[in-house]
Amino acid sequence: MTDVRAITVRRPWSTCIASTQPGAKRIENRGAGTSHRGILLIHEGQAVTADAYTDPRVVALLDPEPGSHIAAGVGAVIAVANLVDVHDRAEHGCCSPWGENWHSGPRSVRWAVHLVLADVRPLPRPVPCRGALGVWTPPETVVAQALWQIPQAVTR
């Protein structure tokens, strides 16, 4: 099986990653990095960052269509991406407009680590599964269901 990992992302940030619109979120801010490069499943978690809905970057990308596949994706893999780079926040403005200097996680506030995403493809049908903290290994059945919808992903 192809080496695949996943990250769980709160709404609306997950929606912004899965977006195909210009200016979509291609940097995920984390408190820790990973050595993984390659296929990364984007899992939309149950939690919501409510105050993010007023962020102008988010407002510009929200899907106004009720019942969109992304809106139905809570607790599911909603996109497949290619994780191409991971680096510490290098300087103010690094990876603008989505790269942040700080990351507030469950344990503390620290310098952000930027996960750089490319080739993001939203799934036509979200794949339900449980998420996890950090970069995690999804069940093989979830990987198969996600990659089946994006055939070109298995060649990356």
Buried (B, 14 or more C-beta within 10 A) or exposed (E): EEEBBBBBBBBBBBBBBBBEEEEBBBBBBBBEEBEBBBBBBBBBBEEBBEEBEEBEBBEEBBBEEEEBBBBEBBBBBBBBBBBBEBBEBEEEEBBEEBBBEEBEBEEEEBEBBBBBBEBBBBBEBBBEBBBBEEBBEBEEEBBBBBBEBBEEBBEB
